[in-house]
């Protein structure tokens, strides 16, 4: 059986959402980020990214991580592309052309959007968005996001989804990266096609189930 390691309040959301879309059976093992613990190596510490037992599975100590039929993967984009190809049906690329497009959009999100998007998410999460320092971080991140978000906006202005006008793993991978910037509503509102696409993705039952589970998890 597929095993997914990681808590919902991490990049594991993209894999847990995909697993829900695929409707596959899996075991979920919560692994918390060590940085969230005062002493991650204490005997009483919950399973975390520095726990020796987890490091025997994933020596990088990152989440998400999966085990599937003897295969171990611990890069979230690679995990999702693998699971889509193995189990995906319409969520997977149907030919080489779509495969290239799925990889392009996924890596585009990871390299061109995620770093700045995470800065926005972290600033809001730490309740710093209204401080002078926080506003400066958000302003710089938003400026650096303008070009990649414009690229998405131009594509989505004539497409309901990223690949062949059907929902695929590419939409999950990209939507979960763009979501980090979603708290900056003025930025997202600037791109109406992008905003509408994000709403379509997040209205799906599998996303809602994942998001409810995330909300029920300890912050």
Secondary structure in CASP SS format (residue, H / E / C, confidence):
PFRMAT SS
TARGET T0000
AUTHOR 0000-0000-0000
METHOD secondary structure of the structure
MODEL  1
X C 1.00
X E 1.00
X E 1.00
X E 1.00
X E 1.00
X C 1.00
X C 1.00
X C 1.00
X C 1.00
X C 1.00
X C 1.00
X H 1.00
X H 1.00
X H 1.00
X H 1.00
X H 1.00
X H 1.00
X H 1.00
X H 1.00
X H 1.00
X H 1.00
X H 1.00
X C 1.00
X C 1.00
X C 1.00
X E 1.00
X E 1.00
X E 1.00
X E 1.00
X C 1.00
X C 1.00
X E 1.00
X C 1.00
X H 1.00
X H 1.00
X H 1.00
X C 1.00
X C 1.00
X C 1.00
X C 1.00
X C 1.00
X C 1.00
X C 1.00
X C 1.00
X C 1.00
X C 1.00
X C 1.00
X E 1.00
X C 1.00
X C 1.00
X C 1.00
X H 1.00
X H 1.00
X H 1.00
X H 1.00
X C 1.00
X C 1.00
X C 1.00
X C 1.00
X C 1.00
X C 1.00
X C 1.00
X C 1.00
X C 1.00
X E 1.00
X E 1.00
X E 1.00
X E 1.00
X C 1.00
X C 1.00
X E 1.00
X E 1.00
X E 1.00
X C 1.00
X C 1.00
X H 1.00
X H 1.00
X H 1.00
X H 1.00
X H 1.00
X H 1.00
X H 1.00
X H 1.00
X H 1.00
X H 1.00
X H 1.00
X H 1.00
X C 1.00
X H 1.00
X H 1.00
X H 1.00
X C 1.00
X C 1.00
X C 1.00
X C 1.00
X H 1.00
X H 1.00
X H 1.00
X H 1.00
X H 1.00
X H 1.00
X H 1.00
X H 1.00
X H 1.00
X H 1.00
X H 1.00
X H 1.00
X H 1.00
X H 1.00
X H 1.00
X H 1.00
X H 1.00
X H 1.00
X H 1.00
X H 1.00
X H 1.00
X H 1.00
X H 1.00
X H 1.00
X H 1.00
X H 1.00
X H 1.00
X H 1.00
X H 1.00
X H 1.00
X C 1.00
X C 1.00
X C 1.00
X C 1.00
X C 1.00
X C 1.00
X H 1.00
X H 1.00
X H 1.00
X H 1.00
X H 1.00
X H 1.00
X H 1.00
X H 1.00
X H 1.00
X H 1.00
X H 1.00
X H 1.00
X H 1.00
X H 1.00
X H 1.00
X H 1.00
X H 1.00
X H 1.00
X H 1.00
X H 1.00
X H 1.00
X H 1.00
X H 1.00
X H 1.00
X H 1.00
X C 1.00
X C 1.00
X C 1.00
X C 1.00
X C 1.00
X C 1.00
X E 1.00
X C 1.00
X C 1.00
X E 1.00
X C 1.00
X C 1.00
X H 1.00
X H 1.00
X H 1.00
X H 1.00
X H 1.00
X H 1.00
X H 1.00
X H 1.00
X H 1.00
X H 1.00
X H 1.00
X H 1.00
X H 1.00
X C 1.00
X C 1.00
X C 1.00
X H 1.00
X H 1.00
X H 1.00
X H 1.00
X H 1.00
X C 1.00
X C 1.00
X H 1.00
X H 1.00
X H 1.00
X H 1.00
X H 1.00
X H 1.00
X H 1.00
X H 1.00
X H 1.00
X H 1.00
X H 1.00
X C 1.00
X C 1.00
X H 1.00
X H 1.00
X H 1.00
X H 1.00
X H 1.00
X H 1.00
X H 1.00
X H 1.00
X H 1.00
X H 1.00
X H 1.00
X H 1.00
X C 1.00
X C 1.00
X C 1.00
END
